[in-house]
Amino acid sequence: MWDDCEFYPENGIEVLLLMSFVKIGDNNELRMHDQLRDLSRDIVHQENFKEPGERSRAWLHKEASDILETHTGTRKVEALCVDFGLESHACCLTNEEFSDLSNLRFLQMGTMQTWMEILSIARKLKALNLTGCSYMVRTPDFSAYETLERLILEECESLVHIDPSIGYLKSIVFLNLKNCAKLSRLPVEFDSVESLTELLIEGTSIEEFPVGRGVMKKLETLSATCCGSLTQISTSISDLKSLSVLTFDLTKLPDSIGKLESLIELRLFGTRFTDLPDTIGNLKSLRVLDIDYSFIMKLPSTIGMLLKLEELHASHCYNLKGEIPSNVERVSCLRILRIDCTNICSLPTSIGLSHLQTLDLLGCRELQFLPELPSSLVIDETSMSVINYHCRRLLNTSIYAVLALVVLWDAAASLRLSLVNLADLTYTIVLNFFSLVNCTFVSLIACYSLGYILSVAF
């Protein structure tokens, strides 16, 4: 779209960011400062003070509706915003009102009964957002929109059929079908969509994903969570050589997943299978592995082969038991390890992870031993400087490792050792407490094995 408008965003947006006129939002949207918006509108207004139809943009409903109803629009109009709401005469608009707007690139409309007919003349359309068209059962004919790059059909709850003409969209790079709950299949003509880089089908009833038909060679992002009818995926998923972000919640993951050489993020939140294939160790580019809330029972021994892995999330995997594979020490890039609320009983004897910053063990009730931990660990500012282990089976011998780590965190304002199997507070441990110069709160709730506390500690 930028190229078609002969804009150069790489340099321009960077300058605007530095001047604080625009910023990039959480969802990668471009947000504009009010002053820049007003300045831009003033520039457009100066294009022609008297005739809105001679300007490049019309954002006020009254001006936009006048352009359409009086047929005063010209080739200069590139963007139009109109919202008739519940006004009955909105239904009277047809192609004729848009016939002179041959360079229209952006059209925003509210409640319109004739939008499909009107869109048929928008030959240069780059983006089409039909979010929330709850009564649309079938998509319009896309054959007229060969330059369309982004198609958003999110929350079209009645949609059951995508028109076969989607195969004509040779330039499309983004397709959003999120929460189209009645959509159960993609048309065969989808095979012809070769330019697609991002596909979101989460919350649909799609039963089969069209891999293995020699399509979507450029696909980089695929999200298919909450697809209850999509229980497994073809081994041909390995054909998606450009795939870098994959999000699934299937009942089975094929061994061929290990052939996705470009995969950077693998998110399997809430998956129903119990084992990860050993071939996952072949994902040499993988940086994020997320199996939160899954039924995984153990981590594969090949996890130590993921040399570029930076984040491992396994929170609330209640079936995850036993030990963390010792070769995890080889993953030297690991920054985040979250295994909270699991039944892991031990960590490797020595965690030689020089870049590890976050280690979450909250609620690991079966954890019996803490090894020597790296000094790279830091307190998360959002945790209010609270160190909370809550590990019921943590043995007395390992409490020294806990307190040695606490000394590194001299910013800690609170120390909680609730449910730790601590037998006593010896003189050595008291000396460690004294190192916590900022600590104002100590909790030993439910340390049932605690026999005595030296009075010097307080």
Buried (B, 14 or more C-beta within 10 A) or exposed (E): BEEEEEEEEEEEBEEBEEEEBBEEEEEEEEEEBEEBEEEEEEEBEEEBEEEBBBBBBBBEBEBBBBBBEEEBBBEBBBBBBBBBEEEEEBEEBEEEBBEBBBBBBBBEBBEBEBBBBBBBBBEBBBBBEBEEBEEBEEBBBBBBBBBBBBBBBBBBBBBBBBBBBBBBBEBBBBBBBBBBBEBBBBBEBBBBBBBBBBBBBBBBBBEBBBBBEEBBEBBBBBBBBBBEEBEBBBBBBBBBEBBBBBBBBBEEBBEBBBBBBBBBBBBBBBBEBBEBBBBBBBBBBBBBBBBBBBBBBBBBEBBBBBBBBBBBBBBBBBEBEBBBBEBBBBBEBBBBBBBBBBBBBBBBEEBBBEEBBBBBBBBBBBBBBBBEBBEBBEBEEEBEBBBBBBBBBBBBEBBBBBBBBBBBBEEBBBBBBBBBBBBEBBEEBBEBBEBBEEBEEBEBEEBEEBEEBEEEBE
